[in-house]
Amino acid sequence: MLRARDPVTGIDSERLGPERREITVLGPLTSIDLTPVTASDTVGDERFFTAKGHFAGSPDKNITQDVDYASTNTAVAQATERSLGRRAGSSPSAWA
């Protein structure tokens, strides 16, 4: 018998009943799609992004809250929290 317990919440598979005792094992992450692909906003605007993970031999999964966001050009855009970007700079332009 397979049993799982979440150390944070204390939820135990034994208490969930037989219909809920399913474990999904994902294959290796092969790529990530980030949407929207392009965005143009005014300085100070916020934009939420969605990340979808593609796994080898497994179904795609929404991994928006599981990835870390960063900008390669913080003069244009700043990652302020998970899935959120804030438009920086002095004029409207595309996100970086």
N, C-alpha and C positions, 0 to 999 in steps of 0.2 A: 504494500500500500504506500502511496505517495502522500505526504503531508507537507503543507507549507504554512508558515506563520510570519506575518509582517511584524518586525521588531518595533516599528514606530507606533502603529495603531493597535497591535495586539490581535488583529483579526487572524483567525485560525481556520484553515480549510475544513477541519473537522466539524466546525459549527455552521458551515455554509450549506451543508446538505449535499447529497450525491450529484445533483444536477449542476452544482457550481464548482465541482472539483476538476477543473480543466486548466491546464497550463499550456500557454502558447510560447514556443521557443522560436525566436526570430533568427534567420540566417544573418550573415555579416551585412552591415550597412554598405551599400554599393554607391548610393548617391543621395543628394538632398535637393529637392525643389523648394525654392523660396519664392513666395508670391506676396504682393505683386512683383513682377519682374522689373518693371520700371515704375517710377512714381515722381511726379513733379508737384511740389508744394511751396508754400510761402514760408519764409523764415519763421521759426517758432512752431510750425504745424507739427503734429504728431501723426505717425503712420504705424499701424499694426501690421506685422508680417506673419505669414503662416509658413511653417516648415513641414514638408512631407518627406519622410524617409522611405527609401526604396531598399529592400532587403533581399539578398540572394535567396531564391526559393521560398519566399514568404510574402504575405500580402503587404502592401504599403501601409504606413502608419503615420498618423499626425504626431510629429515630434516637436511641435512649436514650443512647448514648455521644457523640453529636454535639451535644447541646444543653447549655446552662449552666443550672443550677438555682439558684433564690434564693427567699427567703421575703419576703413583704410585711410580715410581722409576726414578727420574730425572737424575740419574747417567747413565741410559741406554737410556732414551728418554725424550725429552722435547716437550711440546705442545707450538708452537710459535705463532699460530693464528688459526682461525677457519678452521678445517679440515686438518691442516698441522702439521706434527710431524718432528722433527729433531733428527737424530741419534746422541746420545752422547756417552761418554765412550771412552775407549782406544783401543778396538778391535771390529771387526765385530761380531754381535750376533743378536738374535731376538729382535724385539721391545717389550717393556713392556707396 
